[in-house]
Amino acid sequence: MIGKPPIPAKRGRAWPPSPRVGLGTLRSWVRFAHKDRGRITAIYSLTTPDTGNNMATSKTGSFWLTETVVMPVTAVSGDRFGGTLDLGAYVDVGDGQAIAIEQVDFIMQIGTDFGGPLSQACTADSSFTSQLSDLNPSDQLIRADDNALIASAAIDIDFSNNQGTTTQDFYPDNFGKLEESRMVVNDSLFVVCGVDGGDVATSIVNITARIKCRIVKLSTKDWMAIAIQSTASDN
């Protein structure tokens, strides 16, 4: 059973004006929840069970946000690098305005001309991992059951054969229809990239997150459910 949801400190994060939510109401918003080492992880739904109506309304058409993380030639195995996207112009607490993320693509480009082969990216067999999240991970990669994780990508590089594979990362980064989109009510998104196995070689590695999204208006209940989930992920 889930206890009363915590009332979070603002900590720079958007939070709706209503101060408390009853447990019975919370149950109607949360599709699934479980405890993992003391942290509650919840998967929310924007469809209320009694009406089946979609509670998010588009305020704009789809547009793209991008952020590039540059990994320098001095990077070594285990290094992590981060970038931040400011959503302050899109998220509005008082108006129930949020960002709906529909699709995320990660693109790796090697060298200053963006066209180098994989063998220029590293000195040995290596793995490059990229993640997009809506809570600050402090330039660290997070585990896949962390609800702050929005999208991820990983490429393993066979250095001697100049080949790469992405078969170990099946996380769905295309979310589908509006009610299936990932809703974000926080005021920032965070991109973290890391290299493991070998060092970055003779060329810089550019990893760009391309995020397809739209501005939406949420009901107060859905806004609070998403904010509670975000807070639970941070505990």
C-alpha positions as YAML, in Angstrom:
chain: A
units: angstrom
residues:
- id: 1
  name: MET
  ca: [0.00, 0.00, 0.00]
- id: 2
  name: ILE
  ca: [1.22, 3.48, -0.77]
- id: 3
  name: GLY
  ca: [1.28, 5.90, 2.14]
- id: 4
  name: LYS
  ca: [0.40, 9.55, 1.85]
- id: 5
  name: PRO
  ca: [2.48, 11.17, -0.86]
- id: 6
  name: PRO
  ca: [5.26, 13.43, 0.38]
- id: 7
  name: ILE
  ca: [4.83, 17.18, 0.05]
- id: 8
  name: PRO
  ca: [8.10, 18.14, -1.61]
- id: 9
  name: ALA
  ca: [10.21, 21.21, -1.11]
- id: 10
  name: LYS
  ca: [10.20, 23.29, -4.26]
- id: 11
  name: ARG
  ca: [13.94, 23.04, -4.94]
- id: 12
  name: GLY
  ca: [13.47, 24.91, -8.20]
- id: 13
  name: ARG
  ca: [10.91, 22.41, -9.40]
- id: 14
  name: ALA
  ca: [7.42, 23.19, -10.58]
- id: 15
  name: TRP
  ca: [4.65, 22.21, -8.14]
- id: 16
  name: PRO
  ca: [0.88, 22.80, -8.40]
- id: 17
  name: PRO
  ca: [-0.89, 25.18, -6.06]
- id: 18
  name: SER
  ca: [-3.01, 22.53, -4.27]
- id: 19
  name: PRO
  ca: [-1.04, 21.50, -1.16]
- id: 20
  name: ARG
  ca: [-2.27, 17.95, -0.47]
- id: 21
  name: VAL
  ca: [-3.69, 14.93, -2.23]
- id: 22
  name: GLY
  ca: [-5.70, 12.18, -0.55]
- id: 23
  name: LEU
  ca: [-4.69, 8.54, -0.90]
- id: 24
  name: GLY
  ca: [-7.95, 7.57, -2.59]
- id: 25
  name: THR
  ca: [-7.45, 10.17, -5.28]
- id: 26
  name: LEU
  ca: [-3.84, 9.13, -5.76]
- id: 27
  name: ARG
  ca: [-4.88, 5.54, -6.43]
- id: 28
  name: SER
  ca: [-6.99, 6.65, -9.40]
- id: 29
  name: TRP
  ca: [-3.96, 8.33, -10.99]
- id: 30
  name: VAL
  ca: [-1.28, 5.71, -10.48]
- id: 31
  name: ARG
  ca: [-1.36, 2.67, -12.76]
- id: 32
  name: PHE
  ca: [1.41, 0.76, -11.01]
- id: 33
  name: ALA
  ca: [3.74, 1.35, -8.11]
- id: 34
  name: HIS
  ca: [6.35, -0.61, -6.21]
- id: 35
  name: LYS
  ca: [9.01, -0.01, -3.61]
- id: 36
  name: ASP
  ca: [12.65, -0.46, -4.56]
- id: 37
  name: ARG
  ca: [15.14, -0.05, -1.72]
- id: 38
  name: GLY
  ca: [12.94, 2.46, 0.01]
- id: 39
  name: ARG
  ca: [12.18, 4.49, -3.12]
- id: 40
  name: ILE
  ca: [8.68, 4.51, -4.60]
- id: 41
  name: THR
  ca: [8.65, 4.28, -8.37]
- id: 42
  name: ALA
  ca: [5.30, 5.08, -10.03]
- id: 43
  name: ILE
  ca: [4.13, 4.88, -13.61]
- id: 44
  name: TYR
  ca: [1.41, 7.42, -14.20]
- id: 45
  name: SER
  ca: [-1.41, 7.45, -16.70]
- id: 46
  name: LEU
  ca: [-3.13, 10.51, -18.16]
- id: 47
  name: THR
  ca: [-6.36, 8.57, -18.61]
- id: 48
  name: THR
  ca: [-8.72, 8.49, -15.65]
- id: 49
  name: PRO
  ca: [-10.23, 5.02, -15.10]
- id: 50
  name: ASP
  ca: [-13.80, 6.21, -14.68]
- id: 51
  name: THR
  ca: [-14.14, 8.30, -17.85]
- id: 52
  name: GLY
  ca: [-11.34, 7.13, -20.15]
- id: 53
  name: ASN
  ca: [-10.90, 10.72, -21.33]
- id: 54
  name: ASN
  ca: [-7.50, 12.09, -22.30]
- id: 55
  name: MET
  ca: [-6.66, 14.82, -19.79]
- id: 56
  name: ALA
  ca: [-3.86, 16.54, -21.80]
- id: 57
  name: THR
  ca: [-4.71, 19.20, -24.38]
- id: 58
  name: SER
  ca: [-2.19, 20.39, -26.97]
- id: 59
  name: LYS
  ca: [-1.41, 24.11, -26.94]
- id: 60
  name: THR
  ca: [1.11, 23.91, -29.81]
- id: 61
  name: GLY
  ca: [2.08, 21.61, -32.62]
- id: 62
  name: SER
  ca: [5.21, 19.47, -32.37]
- id: 63
  name: PHE
  ca: [8.62, 21.13, -32.32]
- id: 64
  name: TRP
  ca: [12.21, 20.05, -31.63]
- id: 65
  name: LEU
  ca: [14.61, 20.86, -28.81]
- id: 66
  name: THR
  ca: [18.28, 19.88, -29.05]
- id: 67
  name: GLU
  ca: [21.28, 19.66, -26.75]
- id: 68
  name: THR
  ca: [24.81, 18.52, -27.65]
- id: 69
  name: VAL
  ca: [27.35, 17.08, -25.22]
- id: 70
  name: VAL
  ca: [30.96, 17.21, -26.43]
- id: 71
  name: MET
  ca: [33.32, 14.56, -25.10]
- id: 72
  name: PRO
  ca: [36.92, 15.83, -25.46]
- id: 73
  name: VAL
  ca: [39.97, 13.87, -26.61]
- id: 74
  name: THR
  ca: [41.19, 13.95, -22.99]
- id: 75
  name: ALA
  ca: [38.22, 11.84, -21.80]
- id: 76
  name: VAL
  ca: [39.10, 8.49, -20.24]
- id: 77
  name: SER
  ca: [37.10, 5.39, -19.38]
- id: 78
  name: GLY
  ca: [34.54, 6.16, -16.68]
- id: 79
  name: ASP
  ca: [34.23, 9.87, -17.49]
- id: 80
  name: ARG
  ca: [30.76, 11.47, -17.62]
- id: 81
  name: PHE
  ca: [29.72, 14.72, -19.29]
- id: 82
  name: GLY
  ca: [26.44, 16.61, -19.08]
- id: 83
  name: GLY
  ca: [24.29, 19.30, -20.65]
- id: 84
  name: THR
  ca: [21.07, 21.07, -19.61]
- id: 85
  name: LEU
  ca: [18.00, 22.26, -21.50]
- id: 86
  name: ASP
  ca: [16.04, 25.09, -19.86]
- id: 87
  name: LEU
  ca: [12.26, 24.52, -20.04]
- id: 88
  name: GLY
  ca: [11.36, 27.65, -18.10]
- id: 89
  name: ALA
  ca: [9.78, 29.24, -21.18]
- id: 90
  name: TYR
  ca: [7.46, 26.25, -21.70]
- id: 91
  name: VAL
  ca: [6.43, 25.02, -18.22]
- id: 92
  name: ASP
  ca: [3.93, 27.13, -16.26]
- id: 93
  name: VAL
  ca: [2.69, 26.02, -12.84]
- id: 94
  name: GLY
  ca: [-0.27, 28.37, -12.55]
- id: 95
  name: ASP
  ca: [-1.62, 27.53, -16.01]
- id: 96
  name: GLY
  ca: [-1.04, 23.76, -15.70]
- id: 97
  name: GLN
  ca: [1.29, 23.95, -18.69]
- id: 98
  name: ALA
  ca: [3.80, 21.17, -19.32]
- id: 99
  name: ILE
  ca: [5.98, 19.63, -22.02]
- id: 100
  name: ALA
  ca: [4.85, 16.39, -23.72]
- id: 101
  name: ILE
  ca: [7.84, 14.49, -25.13]
- id: 102
  name: GLU
  ca: [6.87, 12.40, -28.15]
- id: 103
  name: GLN
  ca: [10.22, 11.18, -29.42]
- id: 104
  name: VAL
  ca: [13.93, 11.31, -28.54]
- id: 105
  name: ASP
  ca: [16.86, 10.56, -30.85]
- id: 106
  name: PHE
  ca: [20.54, 10.42, -29.88]
- id: 107
  name: ILE
  ca: [23.06, 11.08, -32.66]
- id: 108
  name: MET
  ca: [26.81, 10.40, -32.32]
- id: 109
  name: GLN
  ca: [29.14, 12.39, -34.58]
- id: 110
  name: ILE
  ca: [32.91, 11.98, -34.41]
- id: 111
  name: GLY
  ca: [35.53, 14.66, -35.04]
- id: 112
  name: THR
  ca: [35.35, 18.39, -35.67]
- id: 113
  name: ASP
  ca: [33.93, 17.72, -39.14]
- id: 114
  name: PHE
  ca: [31.27, 15.38, -37.62]
- id: 115
  name: GLY
  ca: [32.12, 12.56, -40.04]
- id: 116
  name: GLY
  ca: [34.84, 10.44, -38.43]
- id: 117
  name: PRO
  ca: [34.71, 6.63, -38.25]
- id: 118
  name: LEU
  ca: [33.99, 4.77, -35.01]
- id: 119
  name: SER
  ca: [37.66, 3.80, -34.63]
- id: 120
  name: GLN
  ca: [38.50, 7.50, -34.12]
- id: 121
  name: ALA
  ca: [36.19, 7.68, -31.11]
- id: 122
  name: CYS
  ca: [38.12, 5.36, -28.79]
- id: 123
  name: THR
  ca: [41.39, 3.54, -28.14]
- id: 124
  name: ALA
  ca: [39.93, 0.08, -27.42]
- id: 125
  name: ASP
  ca: [36.61, -1.77, -27.33]
- id: 126
  name: SER
  ca: [34.27, 0.73, -25.70]
- id: 127
  name: SER
  ca: [30.70, 1.59, -24.78]
- id: 128
  name: PHE
  ca: [29.19, 5.07, -25.14]
- id: 129
  name: THR
  ca: [26.00, 5.63, -23.12]
- id: 130
  name: SER
  ca: [23.61, 8.60, -23.29]
- id: 131
  name: GLN
  ca: [20.60, 9.42, -21.11]
- id: 132
  name: LEU
  ca: [17.91, 12.10, -20.94]
- id: 133
  name: SER
  ca: [16.23, 12.74, -17.56]
- id: 134
  name: ASP
  ca: [14.03, 15.35, -15.90]
- id: 135
  name: LEU
  ca: [15.82, 15.39, -12.53]
- id: 136
  name: ASN
  ca: [19.44, 16.48, -12.16]
- id: 137
  name: PRO
  ca: [21.59, 13.30, -12.03]
- id: 138
  name: SER
  ca: [24.73, 15.32, -11.14]
- id: 139
  name: ASP
  ca: [26.47, 14.26, -14.36]
- id: 140
  name: GLN
  ca: [26.03, 10.57, -13.53]
- id: 141
  name: LEU
  ca: [24.28, 7.77, -15.41]
- id: 142
  name: ILE
  ca: [21.19, 6.44, -13.62]
- id: 143
  name: ARG
  ca: [19.69, 2.97, -13.43]
- id: 144
  name: ALA
  ca: [16.86, 2.15, -15.83]
- id: 145
  name: ASP
  ca: [14.23, 1.78, -13.08]
- id: 146
  name: ASP
  ca: [14.68, 5.42, -12.06]
- id: 147
  name: ASN
  ca: [11.51, 7.25, -13.10]
- id: 148
  name: ALA
  ca: [13.52, 10.38, -13.89]
- id: 149
  name: LEU
  ca: [14.85, 8.55, -16.95]
- id: 150
  name: ILE
  ca: [13.07, 9.66, -20.12]
- id: 151
  name: ALA
  ca: [15.22, 8.18, -22.90]
- id: 152
  name: SER
  ca: [18.52, 6.38, -23.31]
- id: 153
  name: ALA
  ca: [20.92, 5.11, -25.95]
- id: 154
  name: ALA
  ca: [24.05, 2.99, -25.91]
- id: 155
  name: ILE
  ca: [26.53, 1.92, -28.58]
- id: 156
  name: ASP
  ca: [29.21, -0.74, -28.14]
- id: 157
  name: ILE
  ca: [32.22, -0.19, -30.39]
- id: 158
  name: ASP
  ca: [34.36, -3.06, -31.70]
- id: 159
  name: PHE
  ca: [37.52, -1.00, -32.07]
- id: 160
  name: SER
  ca: [39.64, -3.37, -34.19]
- id: 161
  name: ASN
  ca: [36.82, -3.98, -36.71]
- id: 162
  name: ASN
  ca: [35.47, -0.40, -36.74]
- id: 163
  name: GLN
  ca: [31.95, -1.70, -35.98]
- id: 164
  name: GLY
  ca: [29.23, -0.73, -33.56]
- id: 165
  name: THR
  ca: [26.09, -2.29, -32.11]
- id: 166
  name: THR
  ca: [23.15, -0.95, -30.10]
- id: 167
  name: THR
  ca: [21.42, -4.25, -29.33]
- id: 168
  name: GLN
  ca: [21.62, -3.91, -25.53]
- id: 169
  name: ASP
  ca: [19.37, -0.82, -25.36]
- id: 170
  name: PHE
  ca: [15.72, -1.45, -26.26]
- id: 171
  name: TYR
  ca: [14.22, 1.39, -24.25]
- id: 172
  name: PRO
  ca: [11.27, 2.84, -26.25]
- id: 173
  name: ASP
  ca: [12.23, 6.41, -27.16]
- id: 174
  name: ASN
  ca: [9.23, 6.87, -29.48]
- id: 175
  name: PHE
  ca: [6.22, 7.30, -27.24]
- id: 176
  name: GLY
  ca: [3.29, 7.35, -29.67]
- id: 177
  name: LYS
  ca: [0.08, 9.34, -29.27]
- id: 178
  name: LEU
  ca: [-0.33, 12.37, -27.00]
- id: 179
  name: GLU
  ca: [-1.73, 10.39, -24.06]
- id: 180
  name: GLU
  ca: [1.30, 8.08, -24.30]
- id: 181
  name: SER
  ca: [3.85, 10.91, -24.36]
- id: 182
  name: ARG
  ca: [6.20, 11.51, -21.46]
- id: 183
  name: MET
  ca: [4.89, 14.56, -19.58]
- id: 184
  name: VAL
  ca: [7.45, 16.84, -17.93]
- id: 185
  name: VAL
  ca: [6.50, 19.47, -15.35]
- id: 186
  name: ASN
  ca: [10.04, 20.25, -14.17]
- id: 187
  name: ASP
  ca: [11.84, 23.29, -15.52]
- id: 188
  name: SER
  ca: [14.93, 21.52, -16.94]
- id: 189
  name: LEU
  ca: [15.99, 18.44, -18.86]
- id: 190
  name: PHE
  ca: [19.41, 16.86, -18.40]
- id: 191
  name: VAL
  ca: [21.60, 14.99, -20.90]
- id: 192
  name: VAL
  ca: [24.45, 12.82, -19.58]
- id: 193
  name: CYS
  ca: [26.92, 10.91, -21.74]
- id: 194
  name: GLY
  ca: [29.67, 8.53, -20.67]
- id: 195
  name: VAL
  ca: [32.43, 6.34, -22.07]
- id: 196
  name: ASP
  ca: [33.58, 3.02, -20.63]
- id: 197
  name: GLY
  ca: [36.13, 0.41, -21.69]
- id: 198
  name: GLY
  ca: [38.50, 2.61, -23.65]
- id: 199
  name: ASP
  ca: [39.55, 6.24, -23.70]
- id: 200
  name: VAL
  ca: [38.35, 8.79, -26.24]
- id: 201
  name: ALA
  ca: [40.91, 8.67, -29.07]
- id: 202
  name: THR
  ca: [42.18, 11.28, -31.53]
- id: 203
  name: SER
  ca: [38.82, 12.97, -32.23]
- id: 204
  name: ILE
  ca: [36.18, 14.60, -30.08]
- id: 205
  name: VAL
  ca: [32.83, 12.81, -29.80]
- id: 206
  name: ASN
  ca: [29.65, 14.86, -30.19]
- id: 207
  name: ILE
  ca: [26.43, 13.32, -28.88]
- id: 208
  name: THR
  ca: [23.25, 15.25, -29.63]
- id: 209
  name: ALA
  ca: [19.83, 14.64, -28.09]
- id: 210
  name: ARG
  ca: [17.02, 15.66, -30.47]
- id: 211
  name: ILE
  ca: [13.71, 15.88, -28.60]
- id: 212
  name: LYS
  ca: [10.35, 16.09, -30.37]
- id: 213
  name: CYS
  ca: [7.80, 17.68, -28.06]
- id: 214
  name: ARG
  ca: [4.83, 19.98, -27.72]
- id: 215
  name: ILE
  ca: [3.37, 22.28, -25.07]
- id: 216
  name: VAL
  ca: [0.26, 20.88, -23.39]
- id: 217
  name: LYS
  ca: [-2.22, 21.90, -20.72]
- id: 218
  name: LEU
  ca: [-2.88, 19.37, -17.95]
- id: 219
  name: SER
  ca: [-5.69, 19.08, -15.46]
- id: 220
  name: THR
  ca: [-4.71, 19.90, -11.88]
- id: 221
  name: LYS
  ca: [-5.01, 16.22, -10.92]
- id: 222
  name: ASP
  ca: [-2.68, 15.04, -13.69]
- id: 223
  name: TRP
  ca: [-0.19, 17.81, -12.93]
- id: 224
  name: MET
  ca: [-0.08, 16.77, -9.27]
- id: 225
  name: ALA
  ca: [0.22, 13.06, -10.12]
- id: 226
  name: ILE
  ca: [3.25, 13.74, -12.32]
- id: 227
  name: ALA
  ca: [4.83, 16.02, -9.72]
- id: 228
  name: ILE
  ca: [4.31, 13.39, -6.99]
- id: 229
  name: GLN
  ca: [5.94, 10.78, -9.21]
- id: 230
  name: SER
  ca: [8.88, 13.06, -9.86]
- id: 231
  name: THR
  ca: [9.31, 13.66, -6.14]
- id: 232
  name: ALA
  ca: [9.10, 9.94, -5.37]
- id: 233
  name: SER
  ca: [11.86, 9.28, -7.89]
- id: 234
  name: ASP
  ca: [14.10, 11.75, -6.05]
- id: 235
  name: ASN
  ca: [13.69, 10.09, -2.64]
...
